[in-house]
Amino acid sequence: MITLKVRPVGNSSGVTLPREVTERLKIQNGDSLYLTEAPDGYRLTPYNPRFARQMEKAESVMRRYKDALRQLAK
């Protein structure tokens, strides 16, 4: 378990992630993180579930129309 300290940032509150956490999450300055509600509390992740669903749909369309897309790419 890693303890984070909450500090004031303007009119909001913020936390600083230790280097080991940023390396494990494979994030850098400027990257987006997503705070999602989980059954056991909250989860902080660089994974965007909405984007993942959109990509699954796009991949499905690309598989279905692969021949047409191949012809358009010529």
N, CA, C and O atoms as a printed pandas DataFrame, in Angstrom:
     atom_number atom_name residue_name chain_id  residue_number  x_coord  y_coord  z_coord
0              1         N          MET        A               1    0.842   -1.171    0.000
1              2        CA          MET        A               1    0.000    0.000    0.000
2              3         C          MET        A               1    0.888    1.234    0.000
3              4         O          MET        A               1    1.908    1.287    0.688
4              5         N          ILE        A               2    0.484    2.214   -0.777
5              6        CA          ILE        A               2    1.209    3.481   -0.868
6              7         C          ILE        A               2    0.304    4.576   -0.323
7              8         O          ILE        A               2   -0.853    4.689   -0.729
8              9         N          THR        A               3    0.820    5.373    0.586
9             10        CA          THR        A               3    0.055    6.459    1.173
10            11         C          THR        A               3    0.319    7.741    0.402
11            12         O          THR        A               3    1.469    8.097    0.144
12            13         N          LEU        A               4   -0.753    8.432    0.037
13            14        CA          LEU        A               4   -0.651    9.704   -0.672
14            15         C          LEU        A               4   -1.160   10.803    0.237
15            16         O          LEU        A               4   -2.092   10.595    1.014
16            17         N          LYS        A               5   -0.553   11.963    0.140
17            18        CA          LYS        A               5   -0.970   13.095    0.956
18            19         C          LYS        A               5   -1.738   14.082    0.087
19            20         O          LYS        A               5   -1.280   14.452   -0.995
20            21         N          VAL        A               6   -2.900   14.507    0.558
21            22        CA          VAL        A               6   -3.733   15.470   -0.153
22            23         C          VAL        A               6   -3.266   16.871    0.210
23            24         O          VAL        A               6   -3.085   17.205    1.381
24            25         N          ARG        A               7   -3.075   17.691   -0.837
25            26        CA          ARG        A               7   -2.605   19.056   -0.634
26            27         C          ARG        A               7   -3.484   20.021   -1.421
27            28         O          ARG        A               7   -4.056   19.644   -2.444
28            29         N          PRO        A               8   -3.595   21.258   -0.955
29            30        CA          PRO        A               8   -4.395   22.234   -1.702
30            31         C          PRO        A               8   -3.703   22.639   -3.002
31            32         O          PRO        A               8   -2.493   22.863   -3.035
32            33         N          VAL        A               9   -4.497   22.729   -4.073
33            34        CA          VAL        A               9   -4.012   23.200   -5.371
34            35         C          VAL        A               9   -5.053   24.204   -5.860
35            36         O          VAL        A               9   -6.077   23.819   -6.424
36            37         N          GLY        A              10   -4.792   25.473   -5.644
37            38        CA          GLY        A              10   -5.789   26.496   -5.978
38            39         C          GLY        A              10   -7.025   26.292   -5.128
39            40         O          GLY        A              10   -6.937   26.239   -3.902
40            41         N          ASN        A              11   -8.188   26.176   -5.777
41            42        CA          ASN        A              11   -9.442   25.940   -5.063
42            43         C          ASN        A              11   -9.772   24.459   -4.972
43            44         O          ASN        A              11  -10.855   24.098   -4.510
44            45         N          SER        A              12   -8.868   23.604   -5.398
45            46        CA          SER        A              12   -9.085   22.157   -5.406
46            47         C          SER        A              12   -8.098   21.472   -4.481
47            48         O          SER        A              12   -7.332   22.123   -3.771
48            49         N          SER        A              13   -8.128   20.163   -4.500
49            50        CA          SER        A              13   -7.167   19.359   -3.756
50            51         C          SER        A              13   -6.430   18.459   -4.737
51            52         O          SER        A              13   -6.993   18.060   -5.756
52            53         N          GLY        A              14   -5.190   18.139   -4.442
53            54        CA          GLY        A              14   -4.410   17.292   -5.332
54            55         C          GLY        A              14   -3.520   16.352   -4.559
55            56         O          GLY        A              14   -3.263   16.544   -3.370
56            57         N          VAL        A              15   -3.052   15.330   -5.255
57            58        CA          VAL        A              15   -2.094   14.386   -4.681
58            59         C          VAL        A              15   -0.908   14.288   -5.620
59            60         O          VAL        A              15   -1.041   14.506   -6.824
60            61         N          THR        A              16    0.255   13.960   -5.070
61            62        CA          THR        A              16    1.457   13.738   -5.854
62            63         C          THR        A              16    1.720   12.251   -5.878
63            64         O          THR        A              16    1.764   11.601   -4.833
64            65         N          LEU        A              17    1.897   11.707   -7.082
65            66        CA          LEU        A              17    2.178   10.276   -7.214
66            67         C          LEU        A              17    3.677   10.044   -7.151
67            68         O          LEU        A              17    4.434   10.726   -7.842
68            69         N          PRO        A              18    4.120    9.098   -6.337
69            70        CA          PRO        A              18    5.547    8.783   -6.279
70            71         C          PRO        A              18    6.032    8.203   -7.609
71            72         O          PRO        A              18    5.237    7.687   -8.394
72            73         N          ARG        A              19    7.312    8.289   -7.850
73            74        CA          ARG        A              19    7.909    7.810   -9.086
74            75         C          ARG        A              19    7.584    6.349   -9.353
75            76         O          ARG        A              19    7.295    5.981  -10.492
76            77         N          GLU        A              20    7.626    5.511   -8.325
77            78        CA          GLU        A              20    7.344    4.086   -8.526
78            79         C          GLU        A              20    5.927    3.859   -9.058
79            80         O          GLU        A              20    5.694    2.928   -9.828
80            81         N          VAL        A              21    4.980    4.713   -8.645
81            82        CA          VAL        A              21    3.603    4.587   -9.126
82            83         C          VAL        A              21    3.522    5.013  -10.587
83            84         O          VAL        A              21    2.897    4.328  -11.396
84            85         N          THR        A              22    4.147    6.135  -10.935
85            86        CA          THR        A              22    4.094    6.600  -12.322
86            87         C          THR        A              22    4.792    5.611  -13.262
87            88         O          THR        A              22    4.351    5.422  -14.396
88            89         N          GLU        A              23    5.860    4.988  -12.805
89            90        CA          GLU        A              23    6.543    3.991  -13.633
90            91         C          GLU        A              23    5.673    2.753  -13.815
91            92         O          GLU        A              23    5.614    2.184  -14.905
92            93         N          ARG        A              24    5.007    2.342  -12.760
93            94        CA          ARG        A              24    4.162    1.148  -12.839
94            95         C          ARG        A              24    2.931    1.391  -13.720
95            96         O          ARG        A              24    2.507    0.496  -14.452
96            97         N          LEU        A              25    2.359    2.596  -13.652
97            98        CA          LEU        A              25    1.217    2.940  -14.489
98            99         C          LEU        A              25    1.645    3.309  -15.911
99           100         O          LEU        A              25    0.809    3.426  -16.807
100          101         N          LYS        A              26    2.946    3.491  -16.107
101          102        CA          LYS        A              26    3.509    3.900  -17.412
102          103         C          LYS        A              26    2.887    5.217  -17.864
103          104         O          LYS        A              26    2.411    5.342  -18.993
104          105         N          ILE        A              27    2.901    6.195  -16.961
105          106        CA          ILE        A              27    2.372    7.515  -17.281
106          107         C          ILE        A              27    3.479    8.545  -17.183
107          108         O          ILE        A              27    4.485    8.348  -16.501
108          109         N          GLN        A              28    3.266    9.654  -17.885
109          110        CA          GLN        A              28    4.217   10.765  -17.873
110          111         C          GLN        A              28    3.446   12.052  -17.624
111          112         O          GLN        A              28    2.215   12.050  -17.626
112          113         N          ASN        A              29    4.155   13.139  -17.412
113          114        CA          ASN        A              29    3.500   14.440  -17.228
114          115         C          ASN        A              29    2.627   14.741  -18.428
115          116         O          ASN        A              29    3.047   14.562  -19.572
116          117         N          GLY        A              30    1.416   15.197  -18.168
117          118        CA          GLY        A              30    0.490   15.537  -19.233
118          119         C          GLY        A              30   -0.463   14.416  -19.617
119          120         O          GLY        A              30   -1.460   14.672  -20.292
120          121         N          ASP        A              31   -0.186   13.176  -19.207
121          122        CA          ASP        A              31   -1.087   12.054  -19.498
122          123         C          ASP        A              31   -2.375   12.199  -18.689
123          124         O          ASP        A              31   -2.402   12.850  -17.645
124          125         N          SER        A              32   -3.429   11.584  -19.191
125          126        CA          SER        A              32   -4.706   11.596  -18.478
126          127         C          SER        A              32   -4.846   10.339  -17.632
127          128         O          SER        A              32   -4.438    9.251  -18.037
128          129         N          LEU        A              33   -5.426   10.506  -16.457
129          130        CA          LEU        A              33   -5.765    9.378  -15.588
130          131         C          LEU        A              33   -7.270    9.396  -15.385
131          132         O          LEU        A              33   -7.897   10.453  -15.445
132          133         N          TYR        A              34   -7.844    8.236  -15.146
133          134        CA          TYR        A              34   -9.284    8.112  -14.979
134          135         C          TYR        A              34   -9.583    7.543  -13.600
135          136         O          TYR        A              34   -9.057    6.498  -13.217
136          137         N          LEU        A              35  -10.432    8.243  -12.864
137          138        CA          LEU        A              35  -10.872    7.804  -11.552
138          139         C          LEU        A              35  -12.258    7.206  -11.734
139          140         O          LEU        A              35  -13.217    7.919  -12.031
140          141         N          THR        A              36  -12.358    5.896  -11.556
141          142        CA          THR        A              36  -13.634    5.212  -11.745
142          143         C          THR        A              36  -14.082    4.606  -10.426
143          144         O          THR        A              36  -13.269    4.208   -9.592
144          145         N          GLU        A              37  -15.391    4.547  -10.262
145          146        CA          GLU        A              37  -15.944    3.957   -9.050
146          147         C          GLU        A              37  -15.912    2.441   -9.186
147          148         O          GLU        A              37  -16.285    1.895  -10.225
148          149         N          ALA        A              38  -15.468    1.769   -8.140
149          150        CA          ALA        A              38  -15.388    0.313   -8.108
150          151         C          ALA        A              38  -16.160   -0.185   -6.888
151          152         O          ALA        A              38  -16.442    0.591   -5.975
152          153         N          PRO        A              39  -16.501   -1.469   -6.865
153          154        CA          PRO        A              39  -17.246   -2.005   -5.720
154          155         C          PRO        A              39  -16.536   -1.789   -4.373
155          156         O          PRO        A              39  -17.185   -1.639   -3.338
156          157         N          ASP        A              40  -15.206   -1.775   -4.402
157          158        CA          ASP        A              40  -14.442   -1.637   -3.160
158          159         C          ASP        A              40  -13.932   -0.221   -2.920
159          160         O          ASP        A              40  -13.100   -0.016   -2.036
160          161         N          GLY        A              41  -14.408    0.758   -3.682
161          162        CA          GLY        A              41  -13.968    2.144   -3.512
162          163         C          GLY        A              41  -13.796    2.818   -4.857
163          164         O          GLY        A              41  -14.730    2.849   -5.659
164          165         N          TYR        A              42  -12.614    3.358   -5.117
165          166        CA          TYR        A              42  -12.313    4.019   -6.382
166          167         C          TYR        A              42  -11.067    3.408   -6.988
167          168         O          TYR        A              42  -10.233    2.831   -6.290
168          169         N          ARG        A              43  -10.955    3.544   -8.306
169          170        CA          ARG        A              43   -9.802    2.997   -9.031
170          171         C          ARG        A              43   -9.224    4.110   -9.902
171          172         O          ARG        A              43   -9.961    4.783  -10.623
172          173         N          LEU        A              44   -7.912    4.305   -9.836
173          174        CA          LEU        A              44   -7.194    5.286  -10.635
174          175         C          LEU        A              44   -6.426    4.534  -11.708
175          176         O          LEU        A              44   -5.609    3.668  -11.395
176          177         N          THR        A              45   -6.681    4.855  -12.973
177          178        CA          THR        A              45   -6.072    4.088  -14.050
178          179         C          THR        A              45   -5.829    4.970  -15.268
179          180         O          THR        A              45   -6.566    5.931  -15.486
180          181         N          PRO        A              46   -4.806    4.659  -16.069
181          182        CA          PRO        A              46   -4.604    5.389  -17.324
182          183         C          PRO        A              46   -5.508    4.848  -18.429
183          184         O          PRO        A              46   -5.514    5.385  -19.536
184          185         N          TYR        A              47   -6.264    3.804  -18.147
185          186        CA          TYR        A              47   -7.141    3.131  -19.101
186          187         C          TYR        A              47   -8.463    3.870  -19.211
187          188         O          TYR        A              47   -9.107    4.146  -18.198
188          189         N          ASN        A              48   -8.871    4.191  -20.425
189          190        CA          ASN        A              48  -10.135    4.888  -20.654
190          191         C          ASN        A              48  -11.148    3.883  -21.174
191          192         O          ASN        A              48  -11.076    3.504  -22.343
192          193         N          PRO        A              49  -12.094    3.437  -20.350
193          194        CA          PRO        A              49  -13.039    2.410  -20.779
194          195         C          PRO        A              49  -13.911    2.842  -21.958
195          196         O          PRO        A              49  -14.253    2.009  -22.797
196          197         N          ARG        A              50  -14.277    4.111  -22.042
197          198        CA          ARG        A              50  -15.097    4.575  -23.156
198          199         C          ARG        A              50  -14.329    4.484  -24.474
199          200         O          ARG        A              50  -14.877    4.061  -25.491
200          201         N          PHE        A              51  -13.054    4.886  -24.448
201          202        CA          PHE        A              51  -12.225    4.799  -25.649
202          203         C          PHE        A              51  -12.041    3.339  -26.058
203          204         O          PHE        A              51  -12.066    3.027  -27.249
204          205         N          ALA        A              52  -11.861    2.453  -25.104
205          206        CA          ALA        A              52  -11.693    1.031  -25.407
206          207         C          ALA        A              52  -12.932    0.470  -26.096
207          208         O          ALA        A              52  -12.810   -0.306  -27.044
208          209         N          ARG        A              53  -14.120    0.848  -25.637
209          210        CA          ARG        A              53  -15.360    0.394  -26.287
210          211         C          ARG        A              53  -15.452    0.927  -27.714
211          212         O          ARG        A              53  -15.868    0.206  -28.621
212          213         N          GLN        A              54  -15.067    2.178  -27.915
213          214        CA          GLN        A              54  -15.095    2.755  -29.258
214          215         C          GLN        A              54  -14.129    2.011  -30.186
215          216         O          GLN        A              54  -14.448    1.761  -31.348
216          217         N          MET        A              55  -12.957    1.662  -29.673
217          218        CA          MET        A              55  -11.977    0.938  -30.488
218          219         C          MET        A              55  -12.471   -0.465  -30.823
219          220         O          MET        A              55  -12.233   -0.950  -31.928
220          221         N          GLU        A              56  -13.149   -1.119  -29.896
221          222        CA          GLU        A              56  -13.711   -2.441  -30.180
222          223         C          GLU        A              56  -14.723   -2.364  -31.316
223          224         O          GLU        A              56  -14.750   -3.224  -32.196
224          225         N          LYS        A              57  -15.553   -1.328  -31.288
225          226        CA          LYS        A              57  -16.537   -1.153  -32.363
226          227         C          LYS        A              57  -15.849   -0.869  -33.681
227          228         O          LYS        A              57  -16.237   -1.418  -34.712
228          229         N          ALA        A              58  -14.819   -0.010  -33.666
229          230        CA          ALA        A              58  -14.085    0.313  -34.894
230          231         C          ALA        A              58  -13.413   -0.933  -35.465
231          232         O          ALA        A              58  -13.442   -1.152  -36.675
232          233         N          GLU        A              59  -12.809   -1.746  -34.604
233          234        CA          GLU        A              59  -12.163   -2.974  -35.073
234          235         C          GLU        A              59  -13.183   -3.936  -35.674
235          236         O          GLU        A              59  -12.885   -4.626  -36.649
236          237         N          SER        A              60  -14.369   -3.984  -35.105
237          238        CA          SER        A              60  -15.425   -4.833  -35.639
238          239         C          SER        A              60  -15.818   -4.391  -37.049
239          240         O          SER        A              60  -15.971   -5.219  -37.947
240          241         N          VAL        A              61  -15.979   -3.081  -37.235
241          242        CA          VAL        A              61  -16.323   -2.547  -38.555
242          243         C          VAL        A              61  -15.196   -2.822  -39.541
243          244         O          VAL        A              61  -15.455   -3.196  -40.684
244          245         N          MET        A              62  -13.946   -2.642  -39.113
245          246        CA          MET        A              62  -12.809   -2.876  -40.008
246          247         C          MET        A              62  -12.713   -4.345  -40.413
247          248         O          MET        A              62  -12.354   -4.648  -41.551
248          249         N          ARG        A              63  -13.027   -5.256  -39.501
249          250        CA          ARG        A              63  -13.015   -6.685  -39.848
250          251         C          ARG        A              63  -14.120   -6.996  -40.852
251          252         O          ARG        A              63  -13.902   -7.719  -41.825
252          253         N          ARG        A              64  -15.295   -6.448  -40.609
253          254        CA          ARG        A              64  -16.441   -6.724  -41.466
254          255         C          ARG        A              64  -16.226   -6.187  -42.877
255          256         O          ARG        A              64  -16.609   -6.838  -43.849
256          257         N          TYR        A              65  -15.620   -5.009  -43.003
257          258        CA          TYR        A              65  -15.447   -4.363  -44.303
258          259         C          TYR        A              65  -13.990   -4.323  -44.745
259          260         O          TYR        A              65  -13.572   -3.378  -45.415
260          261         N          LYS        A              66  -13.210   -5.344  -44.376
261          262        CA          LYS        A              66  -11.776   -5.323  -44.673
262          263         C          LYS        A              66  -11.493   -5.263  -46.166
263          264         O          LYS        A              66  -10.557   -4.580  -46.582
264          265         N          ASP        A              67  -12.280   -5.965  -46.987
265          266        CA          ASP        A              67  -12.047   -5.941  -48.434
266          267         C          ASP        A              67  -12.326   -4.549  -49.008
267          268         O          ASP        A              67  -11.556   -4.045  -49.826
268          269         N          ALA        A              68  -13.410   -3.941  -48.585
269          270        CA          ALA        A              68  -13.740   -2.596  -49.053
270          271         C          ALA        A              68  -12.674   -1.590  -48.619
271          272         O          ALA        A              68  -12.275   -0.732  -49.406
272          273         N          LEU        A              69  -12.213   -1.691  -47.375
273          274        CA          LEU        A              69  -11.175   -0.795  -46.896
274          275         C          LEU        A              69   -9.868   -1.008  -47.638
275          276         O          LEU        A              69   -9.144   -0.045  -47.892
276          277         N          ARG        A              70   -9.552   -2.234  -47.987
277          278        CA          ARG        A              70   -8.342   -2.535  -48.749
278          279         C          ARG        A              70   -8.427   -1.870  -50.135
279          280         O          ARG        A              70   -7.448   -1.302  -50.617
280          281         N          GLN        A              71   -9.604   -1.947  -50.763
281          282        CA          GLN        A              71   -9.781   -1.326  -52.073
282          283         C          GLN        A              71   -9.689    0.206  -51.986
283          284         O          GLN        A              71   -9.121    0.847  -52.870
284          285         N          LEU        A              72  -10.242    0.777  -50.936
285          286        CA          LEU        A              72  -10.164    2.228  -50.748
286          287         C          LEU        A              72   -8.740    2.696  -50.495
287          288         O          LEU        A              72   -8.393    3.827  -50.834
288          289         N          ALA        A              73   -7.913    1.846  -49.906
289          290        CA          ALA        A              73   -6.541    2.223  -49.571
290          291         C          ALA        A              73   -5.639    2.264  -50.804
291          292         O          ALA        A              73   -4.541    2.818  -50.749
292          293         N          LYS        A              74   -6.093    1.687  -51.906
293          294        CA          LYS        A              74   -5.256    1.681  -53.130
294          295         C          LYS        A              74   -5.160    3.033  -53.747
295          296         O          LYS        A              74   -4.500    3.198  -54.773
